[in-house]
Amino acid sequence: MDEKKPKTELLDELEKGPWPSFVTEIKKATETSPMATDLLGQLELSYHERKGHWKHGGIVGVLGYGGGVIGRYSDVPEQFPNIAHFHTIRINQPSGWFYTSDSLRTLCNIWERHGSGLTNMHGSTGDIVFLGTRTEELEPVFKELTEAGFDLGGSGSAMRTPSCCVGEARCEWACYDTMKLCNDLTQAYQDELHRPSFPYKFKIKCAGCPNDCVAAEARADLSVIGIWKDDIQQDDEAVAKYAAEGLDIQRDVCDKCPTRCMSWNGELTINNRECVRCMHCINVMPKALRPGVEKGAALLIGSKAPIVQGALLSSVLVPFVPQEELFDTIKELISRVWEFWDEYGKNRERVGELIQRVGMANFLDAIGLDPVPQMVTAPRDNPYIYFQKKSENE
Amino acid sequence: MATTITPKRITDIGPPHYEKFLPPVIRRNYGAWKYHEVLEPGVLCHVSETGEKLYSVRAASPRLLSIQTIRLFADLADKYCGGYLRFTSRNNVEFLLEKLDEVAPLKADLAAAGFPIGGTRATISNIVHTQGWVHCHSSATDASGIVKSVMDSLSEYFVEEKLPAKLRIAVACCLNMCGAVHCSDIAILGVHRRPPKIRHDMLAKVCEVPTLISSCPTGAIRSAVVEGRQSVEVIEEQCMFCGNCYTVCPAMPMNDPENDGISIWVGGKVSNARSEPKFTKLAIPFLPNNPPRWPEVVEAVKNIVENYAKNARRFERMGEWIERIGWPRFFELTGIEFTRYHIDDFKNAGLTFARSTHLRF
């Protein structure tokens, strides 16, 4: 497909240097797809003009689903006819982003037959992203994907594809089985994932410990973050070995502890009642310290990026759920949250924004949760209290 | 009556179950890992309660991958890992090996194919980023080109562990923040700086006016009749260029090559280690879009990274370092100008005002 190779003097600059180049990737894809050739051409134009050349989506998708496909059209289709349509397909990733080489080849072969041959491994929410195809290819891609055991991810005002860290598959700090929970929740909410029926998007992320490798705290409407309830497991011999090998335990461990709950005088003492389970000491001495054995997760609610009313971090809703009760507790909690959000959420209002608007206390009433001090960093500091009327039977 | 037999359409099966993608060593030790060591940047060794070991080799990726490169990864996984591999939450590719002596030849093959190895512990890992001009309609800049330019300049910090703590960079090409840059050590964020240019000719045909009006966080859009047509007007003093209106209405385009550009934010984190998770804060309100290499952005990020590397204490993340030395010293050390734009004027703005005489000079 060399005859129509576009001139790419600006993009060619981005093939130099030590970091792997996305331009090289697009050029590789031109071996199998004329769409990639036109993408190079349009991108070079964007680099010259310093502006994008994509138009809004419009509704495209597969039969019976309301999401999973993002419509995209070139605004210069006469110049680049092969990318006149350039829709994205989101494919739900397996938990933990594990693959076999055969499963990846199957995906590649489907995408070679039906699209640009370009992907994102992975999109920001976690999906496998197939980047660029025509409307008439959507059904054939979907048919081959489902026959290969894959399904579409979420888009629009729907449950979005849940994601999780590697968890117990390869991490000693996981306080619950993140991959199983993520998979179970994904399977439980297939309808909500594929057929948008919410005021706006709803994301779930499952992190195995407070290090939060999937950014659940910042990026999920429901953040499931593993913690333990009992004492840090401590191996004094291993601690001594770290000290002998030159680790400055006073400076690098004790002085960095946010509650100063540790002391060191040749022996490490932890006041576990004052520990906030931040992970620092465990991160520094993974052979000597480990999370406790009474494991589970904290459930936090409401984080999001700025659009519409400003960015939010998630805040604590349930301080601790034992690992074996996580799935049932989350399902029950979600059903109550969704019921309230369905009724009172405004169009394009995330759960976090709804809570800001109606107040956390009203939200707790609505979902039937009792307030506990772990929900706040401090009680309110203003006296504008909405006292409630005594109910009749009081 | 003739019956046609159509094969049942498969839907709502969800993702494939992860278990069939797990290498045997992981299946045997699932939930039984005891500890791990970083043998060198990019090479992890996890040890299970039974003493079994798993070696993970982490390589950089541009995230935008061709099927040709994915097939190359698949071939490497066959050659070294019994066909098993995974990707990380920061889009690195990881090869999962049972034998230590296979690590060196795999590293050599990856290096020959142009994929640096690193990104563990106190390094700069892969930059999480968005689509930019490659695929997005609302982007104020490209994402992949900035990532490539910044990482070309900082790749030593990916392959060597020479920072006080891990440093996470993210790029989002507009305020939608598909890359959720709002909690990164350094965030590179595309910004628009002019109100939407309203397409009165098409607005009534393609947009629902009440939805459009309510999409504006500051209430800057109101209904108007322009040249006899139903349309809207924007109160320009109230517009902060978020592009939310364009998301719901294609007749409100924001693209403007002269005024679109980049802002730089610092000091956020998601981990709970030591200090609580925190948002990024504004460092530089605007830098020009200067493709293909964005030299002003690369220089600005490098300057911040080098100041952090030189001055922070071991285990201190960017935001923790700045909190210890104070923002005046951060601006002094980096030479970045403090302007009116650094003082918040949106909701809850007062939370970032200095409300004490704990002052540093």
Interface residues (C-beta under 8 A of the other chain):
Chain A: L10 L11 E13 L14 K16 G17 P18 W19 P20 S21 F22 V23 T24 E25 I26 K28 A29 E31 T32 A36 L39 L43 S46 Y47 E49 R50 K51 G52 H53 W54 K55 H56 G57 L63 G64 Y65 R72 F86 T88 N92 Q93 P94 S95 G96 W97 F98 Y99 T100 S101 D102 S103 L104 R105 L107 C108 W111 E112 G117 L118 T119 N120 M121 H122 S124 G126 L131 G132 K143 T146 E147 G149 F150 D151 S163 C165 V166 E168 A169 R170 C171 E172 A174 D177 M179 N183 T186 Q187 Q190 D191 H194 P210 N211 D212 C213 V214 A215 A216 E217 A218 R219 I225 D252 K256 C257 P258 V276 R277 C278 M279 H280 N283 V284 P286 K287 R290 A305 P306 I307 V308 Q309 G310 A311 L313 K346 N347 R348
Chain B: R9 I10 T11 D12 I13 G14 P15 P16 H17 Y18 K20 F21 L22 I26 Y30 G31 W33 K34 Y35 H36 E37 H46 L54 S56 A60 S61 P62 R63 L64 L65 S66 I67 Q68 T69 I70 R71 F73 A74 D75 A77 D78 G83 Y84 L85 R86 F87 T88 S89 N91 V93 L96 G114 F115 P116 V128 T130 Q131 G132 W133 V134 H135 C136 H137 S138 S139 D142 S144 G145 V147 K148 S149 M151 D152 S155 A172 L175 N176 M177 C178 G179 A180 H182 C183 T211 S214 S215 P217 C242 N244 T247 V248 P250 N255 D256 P257 D260 V270 S271 N272 A273 R274 S275 P277 F279 N289 P291 P292 R293 R314 F315 F346 K347 N348
